[in-house]
């Protein structure tokens, strides 16, 4: 199944992001990253039903006039940065132990 994304404006700076074809991994990572951002008042995710192949991320911006797409893109950029930092540290730790992984 191919995933899809939809963003719904719930009013008052609140939004619902539906990620079809995703699981708790991205839901948790995205909601925790959003929570760490200054412009986000709250964020959390849920899987509506265990048999449904979708995750729903809810967020509220502190500024109701803010652009949720920009905030979400910044959160995804942060996730990519953290992932790259982790990758570099992991590969260095392996190398320090005399192990190597080829790309």
C-alpha positions in Angstrom: 0.0 0.0 0.0 1.3 3.4 -0.9 1.1 6.0 1.9 -0.7 9.3 1.6 -0.8 12.5 3.7 -3.6 14.9 4.4 -3.7 18.0 6.6 -7.0 19.3 8.0 -7.5 22.7 9.6 -9.5 22.2 12.8 -9.7 25.9 13.5 -8.0 28.1 16.1 -4.5 27.1 15.0 -5.3 23.3 15.5 -4.5 20.8 12.7 -4.9 17.1 12.1 -2.3 15.4 9.9 -3.3 12.0 8.7 -0.5 9.7 7.5 -1.7 6.6 5.8 0.7 3.7 5.5 2.7 4.8 8.5 3.0 3.5 12.1 4.0 4.5 15.6 7.6 5.1 14.6 6.9 8.2 12.5 4.0 9.3 14.7 6.1 9.3 17.9 9.1 10.9 16.2 7.1 13.6 14.5 5.0 14.5 17.5 8.0 14.7 19.8 9.9 16.8 17.4 6.9 19.2 17.0 6.7 19.4 20.8 10.2 20.7 20.9 9.5 23.6 18.6 8.9 27.0 20.0 5.9 27.8 17.8 4.0 24.6 18.7 1.7 24.7 21.7 1.0 21.0 21.8 1.4 17.9 19.6 0.5 14.3 19.9 -0.4 11.3 17.8 -2.7 8.3 17.9 -3.4 5.3 15.9 -7.3 5.3 15.7 -7.5 1.5 15.5 -4.8 -1.2 15.5 -6.2 -2.7 12.2 -6.1 0.7 10.5 -2.9 1.5 8.6 -2.8 5.1 9.6 -1.4 7.5 12.2 -3.1 10.8 13.1 -0.9 13.6 14.4 -2.6 16.5 16.1 -0.9 19.9 16.6 -1.7 23.3 17.7 0.4 26.4 16.8 0.9 29.1 19.4 0.1 31.6 16.6 -3.2 30.7 15.1 -2.2 32.5 11.9 1.0 30.4 11.5 1.6 28.2 8.6 1.4 24.5 9.6 3.1 23.3 6.4 6.1 25.4 7.1 6.2 24.1 10.7 5.8 20.5 9.6 8.6 20.9 7.0 10.9 22.4 9.6 10.1 19.5 11.9 11.0 17.0 9.2 14.2 18.9 8.5 15.1 18.5 12.2 14.4 14.8 12.0 16.7 14.5 9.0 19.5 16.4 10.8 19.2 14.3 14.0 19.2 11.1 11.9 22.3 12.2 10.1 24.1 13.1 13.3 23.2 9.7 14.8 24.4 7.9 11.6 27.7 9.7 11.8 28.2 8.9 15.5 27.2 5.3 15.0 29.6 4.8 12.1 32.4 6.5 14.1 31.7 4.2 17.0 31.9 1.1 14.8 35.1 2.4 13.2 36.6 2.9 16.7 35.9 -0.7 17.4 37.5 -1.8 14.1 34.3 -2.4 12.3 33.1 -0.9 9.1 29.8 -0.7 7.2 30.0 0.0 3.4 27.4 2.3 1.9 
